[in-house]
Amino acid sequence: MIDKDKQYKTREGFPYRCYATDGGGDYPVHGALFLENSWRMIRHTEYGRVFTLCEDKYDLIEVKPRIKIERWALVNRNGDYSLWLDKPSKASSVDAFGLTRISFEVEEGEGLDAV
């Protein structure tokens, strides 16, 4: 169900603002999408659909926060490597050939926070 306190965009990536989720009827979600340089009023079902029977490019998709992940890759002389949450100490990298920091952004919940 659409939550007024969460952020959404359309399936095609257009920005969306939610104004109300209690509008009543089959399309209780009221808001606006940014299309062709202006905000256009639009209504959705409680699940963010424009039409109840088929997908549409204006259906709503939740925008999840992006998080930055930083890991360290330690490459050994034999070609093996390991990933570290923190920069490894010199004592743990006796057979190390190279050490590099890897930074990337992912959408929260993508399952990479354990890597």
N, C-alpha and C positions, 0 to 999 in steps of 0.2 A: 504494500500500500504506500502511496505517496505521503511523505512527511514534510510538512511545511518548513521544518527546521533543517532539512537537508538540501544539498545543492544538486541541481539536475541540468541536463542538456538534452537536446533531441537526439534521436538515433543517428542523424546526419551531422551532429556536432554543433547545432545552433544554440547559442546561450538562451537560458530560460529563467524566468522569475515566477515563483509561485506566490499567489496572493491569498488563496483560501483553499481549504480541502473539504469544506462543509457546505458547498453550494447546493446540494440536493440533486435528486434525479439521477439519471444514468451517467452524467458528466459533472460530478461535484467538485472537481479540481479546476480552479480558475487561475489563470496566469497569463503571461505574455512571453513570446519568443522574439528574439532579435533577428529580423529577416529583412534584407534589402535596405539596410541603414536605418531601420526604425523598429520600435517595439510593436508587435501585433498581438491583440488579444486572442486567446485560445482556451478551449476547455478540454479536459481529459477525464477518463474514467478514474476510479479510485486507485487503479493499478498503473496509471500513466499512459493509457492507450487513447488514441484519437478515434479509432473505430473499434468496435467490440469484436469483430469477426476476423480481422486481418492485421498484420503488422503494417506500420506506416513510418515514413521518414521523420514524422513529427512526434512519434511516441517518445516518452521520457525515459532517460537512462540516468541513474545516479552518478554523480561525479564524486569519486572518492578522493580523499586527500592523498597527495603524493609525498612520499618519504624518501630521504636520501640515505643510501646504504653505502658504507665504506668498509672494504675488506682488504686484507693484505695477502698477496700471492707470493709464496716462497718456492722458488724453482731450485731443485737439487741438481747436482752435476750429472746424475744419471738420467735426467729428463723428467723425473717425477716432480709433482708439485703438490702443495697443500695450501688451503685457504685458512686464514687466521682472522679472528674478530679484532684483535689488537696487533700492533706491530710486534713481531717476535723479537726476543732478546738475542744478542749475539751467541749466547750459550746454546740456544736451541737451533742456531743456524750454522753449525760447524761445517756441514756438507753443502751449504747453500751456494748456488751459482748466481742467483739474482733475486732481488726482492722488489716488489712493486706494489703501489697502492692502487686499488681499483675503486672508483666511485661511480655510482649510478643511481638514478631515481626510478622508483616503481610506484604503482598505485597501491595504496594500503590494502592488504588482504591478498596480494598476488602470491603469497606463500614463499617469498624469497628471504624473509627476515631470519630464517634459520641457517642460511648459507653463510 
